[in-house]
Amino acid sequence: MSPIFPTIPPLDPQRFAPRAHWPVRAKLRPLRASSRVEPHRHGWAQMSFSLTGVSRILTSQMTCIVPPTRAVWIPPQVEHAVAVLRDADMLTLYLHQPPDAAPHWQRCRVVEVSPLLAELVRQLARDDPAQAGPAALPAAMPARARAMAELIGDELLRARSLPLGIALPQDKRLRTLCEALIEEPTRHARLADWAAGSGASARTVARLFRDELGTSFQQWRQQVLLARALVLATEGRPMGLIAAELGYASPSAFSAMVTRTVGMAPGRFFAPGGALAEAALSAAASPRP
């Protein structure tokens, strides 16, 4: 069963709403561990990532772990909630419209966040009129903000998609099983053991994975283990200990899984964003000249 986190409301949706004359806006919001931002939706697209800490963004169709250097793209009108796993400083970018009309901007996905993109969004949030509290939006977007917005659009177009989203089913039996597996992925390794508590046979559960999620149980569980590994990596755990905790026979077997799944070696994939985040937060706390 998913943990019951205390819920908090989203900030006033209109406070940071992008407009035709101010098409890109951003906010920085500290969130405490074990809190949950209530499900909500809005009429514009957003990209969310953590400067520090780890959160999980949930929609009706998928859930994504969000450590530093990774972001979740959410199209307009998609209901979403945020569960905070480790104290997080969340940066959210709001866009009046996606960077282009390509189909992948019409669905939720995970993208890499370059140091330049992270700094641009942080600066845009720092300068946003609403960051200090409700404020009327000026009639014209300042030249500095326009320049940053243009660079942000270019960086978004260059951002690499990562296969990190965990798809969620609609079937209630499979949904319950999947949610339990996300919370405790190493409780069982075999489908038969997970199916035993679901009220369905292993054969039926395997079929539901194929029909509802287009994947096998093992492939889906691999995505869950990868998400858990991201959380452990942000805590500074060595790769060998992460591999052992997730049930891999050796660090090399774990390394092979990561490389096969995301197309890069663990050393790069789990590269910490802490130093960049701490520097950014220190700069954000500095008084404006």
CORHU-V420532 format. One record per residue. N is the residue number from 1. RES is the residue in one letter. PHI is phi in whole degrees, 0 to 359 (* if undefined). D_LAST is the distance of its C-alpha to the last C-alpha in Angstrom with 2 decimals. Layout:
n=N res=RES phi=PHI d_last=D_LAST
n=N res=RES phi=PHI d_last=D_LAST
This chain:
n=1 res=M phi=* d_last=49.52
n=2 res=S phi=294 d_last=45.75
n=3 res=P phi=294 d_last=43.89
n=4 res=I phi=266 d_last=43.08
n=5 res=F phi=267 d_last=39.34
n=6 res=P phi=297 d_last=37.90
n=7 res=T phi=262 d_last=36.52
n=8 res=I phi=231 d_last=33.30
n=9 res=P phi=283 d_last=32.67
n=10 res=P phi=293 d_last=30.29
n=11 res=L phi=299 d_last=27.25
n=12 res=D phi=316 d_last=28.23
n=13 res=P phi=305 d_last=29.20
n=14 res=Q phi=280 d_last=28.21
n=15 res=R phi=298 d_last=24.65
n=16 res=F phi=247 d_last=23.54
n=17 res=A phi=297 d_last=26.53
n=18 res=P phi=289 d_last=26.14
n=19 res=R phi=234 d_last=27.58
n=20 res=A phi=301 d_last=29.28
n=21 res=H phi=270 d_last=26.41
n=22 res=W phi=218 d_last=23.75
n=23 res=P phi=284 d_last=25.87
n=24 res=V phi=227 d_last=23.61
n=25 res=R phi=225 d_last=21.49
n=26 res=A phi=209 d_last=20.48
n=27 res=K phi=220 d_last=19.99
n=28 res=L phi=244 d_last=19.57
n=29 res=R phi=224 d_last=22.12
n=30 res=P phi=289 d_last=23.29
n=31 res=L phi=229 d_last=27.09
n=32 res=R phi=275 d_last=29.55
n=33 res=A phi=303 d_last=32.60
n=34 res=S phi=68 d_last=35.79
n=35 res=S phi=255 d_last=34.16
n=36 res=R phi=218 d_last=34.98
n=37 res=V phi=281 d_last=33.26
n=38 res=E phi=303 d_last=36.12
n=39 res=P phi=303 d_last=37.61
n=40 res=H phi=202 d_last=36.13
n=41 res=R phi=212 d_last=35.95
n=42 res=H phi=208 d_last=34.19
n=43 res=G phi=271 d_last=34.84
n=44 res=W phi=226 d_last=32.26
n=45 res=A phi=279 d_last=31.89
n=46 res=Q phi=214 d_last=29.49
n=47 res=M phi=231 d_last=28.66
n=48 res=S phi=239 d_last=27.84
n=49 res=F phi=206 d_last=27.11
n=50 res=S phi=258 d_last=26.00
n=51 res=L phi=288 d_last=23.11
n=52 res=T phi=223 d_last=25.15
n=53 res=G phi=79 d_last=28.56
n=54 res=V phi=221 d_last=31.39
n=55 res=S phi=226 d_last=32.45
n=56 res=R phi=234 d_last=35.39
n=57 res=I phi=257 d_last=35.29
n=58 res=L phi=242 d_last=38.65
n=59 res=T phi=234 d_last=40.33
n=60 res=S phi=291 d_last=44.00
n=61 res=Q phi=249 d_last=44.84
n=62 res=M phi=200 d_last=42.72
n=63 res=T phi=226 d_last=40.45
n=64 res=C phi=224 d_last=37.77
n=65 res=I phi=279 d_last=36.13
n=66 res=V phi=236 d_last=32.39
n=67 res=P phi=269 d_last=31.06
n=68 res=P phi=304 d_last=27.94
n=69 res=T phi=78 d_last=28.48
n=70 res=R phi=233 d_last=30.82
n=71 res=A phi=221 d_last=30.28
n=72 res=V phi=249 d_last=32.66
n=73 res=W phi=267 d_last=33.01
n=74 res=I phi=234 d_last=34.41
n=75 res=P phi=292 d_last=35.90
n=76 res=P phi=300 d_last=35.92
n=77 res=Q phi=68 d_last=38.23
n=78 res=V phi=269 d_last=38.73
n=79 res=E phi=292 d_last=38.79
n=80 res=H phi=210 d_last=36.83
n=81 res=A phi=224 d_last=35.92
n=82 res=V phi=235 d_last=33.77
n=83 res=A phi=250 d_last=35.28
n=84 res=V phi=265 d_last=33.00
n=85 res=L phi=269 d_last=34.85
n=86 res=R phi=225 d_last=32.18
n=87 res=D phi=320 d_last=28.97
n=88 res=A phi=228 d_last=26.77
n=89 res=D phi=255 d_last=23.23
n=90 res=M phi=270 d_last=24.31
n=91 res=L phi=256 d_last=22.50
n=92 res=T phi=233 d_last=24.35
n=93 res=L phi=255 d_last=24.24
n=94 res=Y phi=248 d_last=26.06
n=95 res=L phi=235 d_last=27.78
n=96 res=H phi=300 d_last=29.68
n=97 res=Q phi=206 d_last=32.26
n=98 res=P phi=300 d_last=32.95
n=99 res=P phi=301 d_last=32.12
n=100 res=D phi=205 d_last=35.80
n=101 res=A phi=265 d_last=39.19
n=102 res=A phi=300 d_last=40.52
n=103 res=P phi=303 d_last=42.41
n=104 res=H phi=291 d_last=40.30
n=105 res=W phi=279 d_last=37.38
n=106 res=Q phi=262 d_last=39.81
n=107 res=R phi=223 d_last=40.23
n=108 res=C phi=291 d_last=38.27
n=109 res=R phi=200 d_last=37.61
n=110 res=V phi=255 d_last=35.58
n=111 res=V phi=230 d_last=33.46
n=112 res=E phi=286 d_last=31.71
n=113 res=V phi=249 d_last=27.92
n=114 res=S phi=287 d_last=26.76
n=115 res=P phi=304 d_last=23.67
n=116 res=L phi=295 d_last=22.25
n=117 res=L phi=298 d_last=23.12
n=118 res=A phi=299 d_last=21.67
n=119 res=E phi=291 d_last=18.25
n=120 res=L phi=298 d_last=18.35
n=121 res=V phi=294 d_last=19.36
n=122 res=R phi=298 d_last=16.75
n=123 res=Q phi=294 d_last=13.91
n=124 res=L phi=297 d_last=15.89
n=125 res=A phi=295 d_last=16.25
n=126 res=R phi=301 d_last=12.59
n=127 res=D phi=270 d_last=12.08
n=128 res=D phi=295 d_last=15.46
n=129 res=P phi=302 d_last=15.79
n=130 res=A phi=271 d_last=18.32
n=131 res=Q phi=298 d_last=16.54
n=132 res=A phi=275 d_last=15.66
n=133 res=G phi=146 d_last=19.18
n=134 res=P phi=307 d_last=21.66
n=135 res=A phi=206 d_last=20.30
n=136 res=A phi=290 d_last=22.02
n=137 res=L phi=280 d_last=21.37
n=138 res=P phi=303 d_last=20.51
n=139 res=A phi=289 d_last=23.43
n=140 res=A phi=227 d_last=21.86
n=141 res=M phi=285 d_last=19.89
n=142 res=P phi=301 d_last=16.87
n=143 res=A phi=300 d_last=17.73
n=144 res=R phi=298 d_last=15.21
n=145 res=A phi=294 d_last=16.79
n=146 res=R phi=298 d_last=20.20
n=147 res=A phi=295 d_last=19.84
n=148 res=M phi=295 d_last=18.92
n=149 res=A phi=299 d_last=21.80
n=150 res=E phi=295 d_last=24.16
n=151 res=L phi=293 d_last=23.47
n=152 res=I phi=300 d_last=23.86
n=153 res=G phi=301 d_last=27.19
n=154 res=D phi=293 d_last=28.32
n=155 res=E phi=294 d_last=27.51
n=156 res=L phi=298 d_last=29.39
n=157 res=L phi=295 d_last=32.37
n=158 res=R phi=271 d_last=32.40
n=159 res=A phi=296 d_last=32.06
n=160 res=R phi=277 d_last=35.27
n=161 res=S phi=284 d_last=37.19
n=162 res=L phi=235 d_last=38.48
n=163 res=P phi=279 d_last=41.67
n=164 res=L phi=247 d_last=40.15
n=165 res=G phi=292 d_last=40.76
n=166 res=I phi=259 d_last=43.67
n=167 res=A phi=292 d_last=45.89
n=168 res=L phi=242 d_last=47.35
n=169 res=P phi=273 d_last=50.82
n=170 res=Q phi=263 d_last=52.12
n=171 res=D phi=301 d_last=55.42
n=172 res=K phi=297 d_last=55.18
n=173 res=R phi=296 d_last=57.14
n=174 res=L phi=290 d_last=55.10
n=175 res=R phi=298 d_last=51.81
n=176 res=T phi=298 d_last=52.73
n=177 res=L phi=298 d_last=53.68
n=178 res=C phi=295 d_last=50.49
n=179 res=E phi=295 d_last=48.25
n=180 res=A phi=294 d_last=50.21
n=181 res=L phi=291 d_last=49.92
n=182 res=I phi=297 d_last=46.14
n=183 res=E phi=285 d_last=45.87
n=184 res=E phi=216 d_last=48.45
n=185 res=P phi=292 d_last=49.09
n=186 res=T phi=261 d_last=51.19
n=187 res=R phi=299 d_last=53.61
n=188 res=H phi=226 d_last=56.05
n=189 res=A phi=253 d_last=56.26
n=190 res=R phi=260 d_last=59.17
n=191 res=L phi=300 d_last=59.26
n=192 res=A phi=301 d_last=62.52
n=193 res=D phi=290 d_last=60.93
n=194 res=W phi=291 d_last=58.09
n=195 res=A phi=294 d_last=60.58
n=196 res=A phi=303 d_last=62.81
n=197 res=G phi=261 d_last=60.52
n=198 res=S phi=261 d_last=59.67
n=199 res=G phi=82 d_last=63.06
n=200 res=A phi=223 d_last=63.62
n=201 res=S phi=286 d_last=65.37
n=202 res=A phi=301 d_last=63.59
n=203 res=R phi=295 d_last=65.08
n=204 res=T phi=294 d_last=63.72
n=205 res=V phi=296 d_last=60.22
n=206 res=A phi=299 d_last=60.29
n=207 res=R phi=294 d_last=61.32
n=208 res=L phi=297 d_last=58.53
n=209 res=F phi=300 d_last=55.94
n=210 res=R phi=292 d_last=57.42
n=211 res=D phi=288 d_last=57.84
n=212 res=E phi=271 d_last=54.60
n=213 res=L phi=244 d_last=52.14
n=214 res=G phi=65 d_last=53.91
n=215 res=T phi=209 d_last=53.82
n=216 res=S phi=271 d_last=55.83
n=217 res=F phi=303 d_last=55.18
n=218 res=Q phi=296 d_last=54.44
n=219 res=Q phi=294 d_last=51.94
n=220 res=W phi=293 d_last=50.14
n=221 res=R phi=297 d_last=50.17
n=222 res=Q phi=300 d_last=48.75
n=223 res=Q phi=296 d_last=45.64
n=224 res=V phi=294 d_last=45.34
n=225 res=L phi=296 d_last=45.74
n=226 res=L phi=295 d_last=43.07
n=227 res=A phi=297 d_last=40.63
n=228 res=R phi=295 d_last=41.59
n=229 res=A phi=299 d_last=41.13
n=230 res=L phi=300 d_last=37.52
n=231 res=V phi=297 d_last=36.90
n=232 res=L phi=296 d_last=38.72
n=233 res=A phi=294 d_last=36.87
n=234 res=T phi=292 d_last=33.48
n=235 res=E phi=273 d_last=35.04
n=236 res=G phi=83 d_last=35.73
n=237 res=R phi=291 d_last=39.47
n=238 res=P phi=296 d_last=41.37
n=239 res=M phi=301 d_last=43.02
n=240 res=G phi=298 d_last=46.46
n=241 res=L phi=290 d_last=45.84
n=242 res=I phi=298 d_last=44.38
n=243 res=A phi=302 d_last=47.46
n=244 res=A phi=294 d_last=49.79
n=245 res=E phi=296 d_last=48.14
n=246 res=L phi=270 d_last=48.48
n=247 res=G phi=90 d_last=52.14
n=248 res=Y phi=276 d_last=52.18
n=249 res=A phi=293 d_last=54.97
n=250 res=S phi=204 d_last=52.84
n=251 res=P phi=302 d_last=49.33
n=252 res=S phi=293 d_last=50.76
n=253 res=A phi=294 d_last=51.98
n=254 res=F phi=295 d_last=48.57
n=255 res=S phi=300 d_last=46.94
n=256 res=A phi=296 d_last=49.46
n=257 res=M phi=297 d_last=48.68
n=258 res=V phi=298 d_last=44.91
n=259 res=T phi=297 d_last=45.50
n=260 res=R phi=294 d_last=48.11
n=261 res=T phi=280 d_last=46.00
n=262 res=V phi=249 d_last=42.58
n=263 res=G phi=76 d_last=43.60
n=264 res=M phi=209 d_last=41.64
n=265 res=A phi=291 d_last=42.31
n=266 res=P phi=304 d_last=41.03
n=267 res=G phi=303 d_last=38.94
n=268 res=R phi=277 d_last=36.75
n=269 res=F phi=297 d_last=37.07
n=270 res=F phi=265 d_last=36.05
n=271 res=A phi=305 d_last=33.29
n=272 res=P phi=290 d_last=30.69
n=273 res=G phi=255 d_last=27.19
n=274 res=G phi=299 d_last=26.05
n=275 res=A phi=296 d_last=24.15
n=276 res=L phi=298 d_last=22.12
n=277 res=A phi=295 d_last=21.58
n=278 res=E phi=296 d_last=20.51
n=279 res=A phi=296 d_last=17.92
n=280 res=A phi=294 d_last=16.62
n=281 res=L phi=293 d_last=16.62
n=282 res=S phi=299 d_last=14.85
n=283 res=A phi=293 d_last=11.95
n=284 res=A phi=294 d_last=12.17
n=285 res=A phi=281 d_last=12.15
n=286 res=S phi=291 d_last=8.94
n=287 res=P phi=293 d_last=6.38
n=288 res=R phi=291 d_last=3.80
n=289 res=P phi=292 d_last=0.00
